[in-house]
Amino acid sequence: MKTSDFYYDLPEELIAQDPLAERSSSRLMILDRETGDIQHKIFKDIIDELNPEDCLVINDTKVIPARLHGVKEGTGAHIEVLLLKRKSDSVWETLVRPGKKARPGTRISFGDGLLIGEVIDVVDEGNRLIRFEYEGIFEEVLDQLGEMPLPPYITHKLEDKNRYQTVYAKHEGSAAAPTAGLHFTEELLQAIQAKGVRIARVTLHVGLGTFRPVKVEDVTNHHMHSEFYMISQEAADIINDTKRRGGRVISVGTTSTRTLESVADENGFVRETSGWTEIFIYPGYKFKCIDALITNFHLPESTLLMLVSALAGKEHVLAAYETAVKERYRFFSFGDAMFIR
């Protein structure tokens, strides 16, 4: 299976640069994964697609303002640091630009010394381990100095940083938003619950590996970066009860999907647990837990497009994407949504 098998042609103007004024007013493409049939709706119509015995599984991770701009002590050179993974209270694995200016021992000042980082090691793929020095609470310092780490294809400045958070974001730790969830409003979620659909919350802290291009031509040689996940007893009970009753487990986003599929047994049941996953889902994978998926439109040749193709079939998915381009859907993080049923 080749990476190039998942290529499609996308006009640049269809990449959504800004979120819509109203979260749930984005468009919704409904794709039947058995037949490939397509319908066009508005996202708030998703409630009509859900049955009372179903459950929605949402990822309640919260994006941290993980992009920091600092200066190298001694030279004043500008250095950009992106927080990737917390290793301990004050040590983070980071992506540093330009890397050649950040050798071990380099000290970087952020916010006129409000935060100081010292490079202590170089690890996989040139990432840097940085130990931070600060007064008070790290999260509060970060909130003051950091920027939301928007994907590289978004070039506009985000006016309201809450628009790159889901309305149910709770557990801080992501370097990117679980974007399928951005379409939900509090009102829509309340209406869905009032219909009898249960909502299970899981957590997967999204790493930048999500956006990393697949650089190998043979898909099976690609290695996913590990991401931390948690499933509570309450969430496991809702999901397992839904399966026993014959309802559908509907995953909101590829991150929720990867969490469930990482822990599900051969019957699709999950348990309370936490850990790190490197699961890579591509065509040929047999889904154990999820029955349907709400997702955005993903980059050509990406692991996310491969996951969606594993669920609905590559031919159906690429035909749907071709239709989306023709119908001028908006693509990627701030774009429109797809419901694969």
For each residue, the residues with C-beta under 8 A, 3 or more apart:
1: 5 218 219 220 282 283 284
2: 5 217 218 219
3: 6 7 214 216 217 218 219 222 301
4: 7 217 301
5: 1 2 219 314
6: 3 300 301 302 305 306 309 314 318
7: 3 4 300 301
8: 300 318 321 322 325
9: 300 325
10: 14 15 300 325 331
11: 14 325
12: 15
13:
14: 10 11 325 328 329 330 331 335
15: 10 12 153 154 330 331 332 335
16: 19 330 331 332 333 334 335 336
17: 154 155 156 334
18: 156 158 334
19: 16 23 163 164 182 334
20: 23 25 26 334
21: 25
22: 25 185
23: 19 20 26 43 167 182 183 184 185
24: 42 43 44 183 184 185 188
25: 20 21 22 42 43 44
26: 20 23 42 43 183 330 335 336 337
27: 40 41 42 43 329 330 336 337
28: 40 41 42 43 45 46 336 337 338 339
29: 38 39 40 41 320 323 324 329 336 337 338 339
30: 38 39 40 41 49 338 339 341
31: 36 37 38 312 316 317 320 338 339 340 341
32: 35 36 37 38 341
33: 36 311 312 313 316 340 341
34:
35: 32
36: 31 32 33 312 313 315 316 319 320
37: 31 32
38: 29 30 31 32 320 323
39: 29 30
40: 27 28 29 30 327
41: 27 28 29 30 45 46
42: 24 25 26 27 28 45
43: 23 24 25 26 27 28 46 183 336 337
44: 24 25 47 188
45: 28 41 42 48 49
46: 28 41 43 49 50 183 188 192 294 337 339
47: 44 50 188 191 192 195
48: 45
49: 30 45 46 339 341
50: 46 47 54 56 192 195 197 250
51: 54 197 247 248
52: 195 196 197
53: 196 242 245 246 247 248
54: 50 51 197 198 242 247 248 249 250
55: 197 198 199 200 238 239 242 247 248 249 250
56: 50 192 197 198 199 200 250 252 294
57: 199 200 201 202 235 239 249 250 251 252 256 260 290
58: 166 168 181 184 199 200 201 202 252 253 256
59: 166 178 181 201 202 203 204 206 252 253 255 256 259
60: 166 168 169 170 171 201 202 203
61: 169 170 171 172 173 174 178 203 204 205 206 255
62: 165 169 170 171 172 173 174
63: 66 148 149 164 165 169 174 175 176 177 206
64: 83 139 142 146 172 173 174 175
65: 142 143 145 146 147 148 149 161
66: 63 82 83 84 142 146 148 149 175
67: 80 81 82 83 146 147 148 149
68: 80 81 82 83 110 115 117 142 145 146 147
69: 78 79 80 81 110 147
70: 78 79 80 81 108 109 110 115 117
71: 76 77 78 79 108 109
72: 75 76 77 78 79 101 102 106 107 108
73: 106 107 108 109
74: 107
75: 72 101
76: 71 72
77: 71 72 101
78: 69 70 71 72
79: 69 70 71 72 96 97 98 101 102 108
80: 67 68 69 70 96 97
81: 67 68 69 70 94 95 96 108 110 117 128 130
82: 66 67 68 94 95 96 97 149 175 208
83: 64 66 67 68 86 92 94 142 146 175
84: 66 92 93 94 95 127 175 207 208
85: 92 93 207
86: 83 91 92 173
87: 91 92 93 129
88: 91
89: 138
90: 131 132 133 134 138
91: 86 87 88 120 129 130 131 132
92: 83 84 85 86 87 129 130 132
93: 84 85 87 123 127 128 129
94: 81 82 83 84 127 128 129 130
95: 81 82 84 127 128 208
96: 79 80 81 82 99 101 102 119 127 128 130
97: 79 80 82
98: 79 101 102
99: 96 102 126 128
100: 103
101: 72 75 77 79 96 98 106
102: 72 79 96 98 99 106 108 119 128
103: 100 106 119 122
104: 119 120 121 122
105: 118 119
106: 72 73 101 102 103 118 119
107: 72 73 74 116 117 118 119
108: 70 71 72 73 79 81 102 116 117 118 119 130
109: 70 71 73 112 113 115 116
110: 68 69 70 81 113 114 115 116 117 145
111: 114 115 141 144 145
112: 109
113: 109 110 116
114: 110 111 134 135 141 144 145
115: 68 70 109 110 111 132 133 134 141 142 145
116: 107 108 109 110 113 132 133 134
117: 68 70 81 107 108 110 130 131 132 133
118: 105 106 107 108 130 131 133
119: 96 102 103 104 105 106 107 108 122 128 129 130
120: 91 104 129 130 131
121: 104 128 129
122: 103 104 119 126 127 128 129
123: 93 127 128 129
124: 127
125:
126: 99 122
127: 84 93 94 95 96 122 123 124
128: 81 93 94 95 96 99 102 119 121 122 123
129: 87 91 92 93 94 119 120 121 122 123
130: 81 91 92 94 96 108 117 118 119 120
131: 90 91 117 118 120
132: 90 91 92 115 116 117 138
133: 90 115 116 117 118
134: 90 114 115 116 138 141
135: 114 141
136: 140 141
137: 140 141
138: 89 90 132 134 141 142
139: 64 142 143 172
140: 136 137 143 144
141: 111 114 115 134 135 136 137 138 144 145
142: 64 65 66 68 83 115 138 139 145 146
143: 65 139 140 146
144: 111 114 140 141
145: 65 68 110 111 114 115 141 142
146: 64 65 66 67 68 83 142 143
147: 65 67 68 69
148: 63 65 66 67 158 161 164
149: 63 65 66 67 82 175 176 208
150: 154 158 164 333
151: 154 176 211 332 333
152: 211
153: 15 299 332
154: 15 17 150 151 158 332 333 334
155: 17
156: 17 18
157:
158: 18 148 150 154 161 163 164
159: 163
160: 163
161: 65 148 158 164 165
162: 165
163: 19 158 159 160 182 334
164: 19 63 148 150 158 161 177 182 333
165: 62 63 161 162 169 177
166: 58 59 60 169 177 178 181 182 184
167: 23 184 185 186 189
168: 58 60 181 184 189 201
169: 60 61 62 63 165 166
170: 60 61 62 201 203
171: 60 61 62 203 205 230
172: 61 62 64 139
173: 61 62 64 86 203 205 228
174: 61 62 63 64 177 178 205 206 207
175: 63 64 66 82 83 84 149 205 206 207 208
176: 63 149 151 179 206 207 208 210 211 333
177: 63 164 165 166 174 181 182 206 333
178: 59 61 166 174 181 204 206 252 253 255 256
179: 176 182 253 296 332 333 334
180: 183 252 253 254 256 294 295 296 337
181: 58 59 166 168 177 178 184 252 253
182: 19 23 163 164 166 177 179 333 334
183: 23 24 26 43 46 180 294 337
184: 23 24 58 166 167 168 181 188 189 252
185: 22 23 24 167 188 189
186: 167 189 190
187: 190 191
188: 24 44 46 47 184 185 191 192
189: 167 168 184 185 186 192 193 199
190: 186 187 193 194
191: 47 187 188 194 195
192: 46 47 50 56 188 189 195 197 199
193: 189 190 196 197 198 199
194: 190 191
195: 47 50 52 191 192
196: 52 53 193
197: 50 51 52 54 55 56 192 193
198: 54 55 56 193 238 242
199: 55 56 57 58 189 192 193 238
200: 55 56 57 58 234 235 238 239
201: 57 58 59 60 168 170 232 234 235
202: 57 58 59 60 229 230 231 232 235 256 259 260
203: 59 60 61 170 171 173 229 230 231 259
204: 59 61 178 227 228 229 230 255 256 258 259 277
205: 61 171 173 174 175 227 228 229
206: 59 61 63 174 175 176 177 178 210 227 255
207: 84 85 174 175 176 210 225 226 227
208: 82 84 95 149 175 176 211 212 225
209: 212 224 225 227
210: 176 206 207 254 255 303 304
211: 151 152 176 208 299 302
212: 208 209 225
213: 301 302
214: 3 219 222 301 302 303 306
215: 222
216: 3 219 221 222
217: 2 3 4
218: 1 2 3 221
219: 1 2 3 5 214 216 222 282 306
220: 1 282
221: 216 218
222: 3 214 215 216 219 280 303
223: 278 280
224: 209 278 279 280 303
225: 207 208 209 212 278
226: 207 276 277 278
227: 204 205 206 207 209 255 258 276 277 278
228: 173 204 205 274 275 276
229: 202 203 204 205 258 259 262 263 274 275 276 277
230: 171 202 203 204 273 274
231: 202 203 235 236 259 260 263 270 271 272 273 274
232: 201 202 235 236 272
233: 236 237 272
234: 200 201 237 238
235: 57 200 201 202 231 232 238 239 270 272
236: 231 232 233 239 240 270 271 272
237: 233 234 240 241
238: 55 198 199 200 234 235 241 242
239: 55 57 200 235 236 242 243 249 260 269 270 289
240: 236 237 243 244 269 270
241: 237 238 244 245
242: 53 54 55 198 238 239 245 247 248 249
243: 239 240 246 247 249 267 268 269 289
244: 240 241
245: 53 241 242
246: 53 243
247: 51 53 54 55 242 243
248: 51 53 54 55 242 291 292
249: 54 55 57 239 242 243 260 268 289 290 291 292
250: 50 54 55 56 57 290 291 292 293 294
251: 57 254 256 257 260 290 292 293 294
252: 56 57 58 59 178 180 181 184 256 294
253: 58 59 178 179 180 181 256 257 293 294 295 296
254: 180 210 251 257 258 293 295 298 304 307 308
255: 59 61 178 204 206 210 227 258 259
256: 57 58 59 178 180 202 204 251 252 253 259 260
257: 251 253 254 260 261 281 290 293 307
258: 204 227 229 254 255 261 262 277 279 281 307
259: 59 202 203 204 229 231 255 256 262 263 277
260: 57 202 231 239 249 251 256 257 263 264 270 289 290
261: 257 258 264 279 281 285 287 288 289 290
262: 229 258 259 275 277 279
263: 229 231 259 260 270 271 273 275
264: 260 261 268 269 270 288 289
265: 268 269 270 288
266: 288
267: 243 288
268: 243 249 264 265 288 289
269: 239 240 243 264 265 289
270: 231 235 236 239 240 260 263 264 265 273 289
271: 231 236 263
272: 231 232 233 235 236
273: 230 231 263 270
274: 228 229 230 231
275: 228 229 262 263
276: 226 227 228 229
277: 204 226 227 229 258 259 262
278: 223 224 225 226 227
279: 224 258 261 262
280: 222 223 224 303 306
281: 257 258 261 285 306 307 310
282: 1 219 220 285 303 306 307 309 310
283: 1 306 309 310 313 314
284: 1 310
285: 261 281 282 310
286:
287: 261 290 310 311
288: 261 264 265 266 267 268
289: 239 243 249 260 261 264 268 269 270
290: 57 249 250 251 257 260 261 287 293 311
291: 248 249 250
292: 248 249 250 251 339 340 341
293: 250 251 253 254 257 290 308 311 339 340
294: 46 56 180 183 250 251 252 253 337 338 339 340
295: 180 253 254 298 304 308 337 338 340
296: 179 180 253 331 332 333 335 336 337 338
297: 321 324 329 330 331 332 335 336 338
298: 254 295 302 304 305 308 332
299: 153 211 302 304 305 332
300: 6 7 8 9 10 305
301: 3 4 6 7 213 214 305
302: 6 211 213 214 298 299 305 306
303: 210 214 222 224 280 282 306 307
304: 210 254 295 298 299 307 308
305: 6 298 299 300 301 302 308 309 317
306: 6 214 219 280 281 282 283 302 303 309 310
307: 254 257 258 281 282 303 304 310 311
308: 254 293 295 298 304 305 311 312 317 338 340
309: 6 282 283 305 306 312 313 314 317 318
310: 281 282 283 284 285 287 306 307
311: 33 287 290 293 307 308 340
312: 31 33 36 308 309 316 317 320 340
313: 33 36 283 309 316 317
314: 5 6 283 309 317 318
315: 36 318 319
316: 31 33 36 312 313 319 320
317: 31 305 308 309 312 313 314 320 321
318: 6 8 309 314 315 321 322
319: 36 315 316 322 323
320: 29 31 36 38 312 316 317 323 324 338
321: 8 297 317 318 324 325
322: 8 318 319 325 326
323: 29 38 319 320 326 327
324: 29 297 320 321 327 329 331 336 338
325: 8 9 10 11 14 321 322 328 329
326: 322 323
327: 40 323 324
328: 14 325
329: 14 27 29 297 324 325 335 336
330: 14 15 16 26 27 297 334 335 336
331: 10 14 15 16 296 297 324 335 336
332: 15 16 151 153 154 179 296 297 298 299 335
333: 16 150 151 154 164 176 177 179 182 296
334: 16 17 18 19 20 154 163 179 182 330
335: 14 15 16 26 296 297 329 330 331 332
336: 16 26 27 28 29 43 296 297 324 329 330 331
337: 26 27 28 29 43 46 180 183 294 295 296
338: 28 29 30 31 294 295 296 297 308 320 324
339: 28 29 30 31 46 49 292 293 294
340: 31 33 292 293 294 295 308 311 312
341: 30 31 32 33 49 292
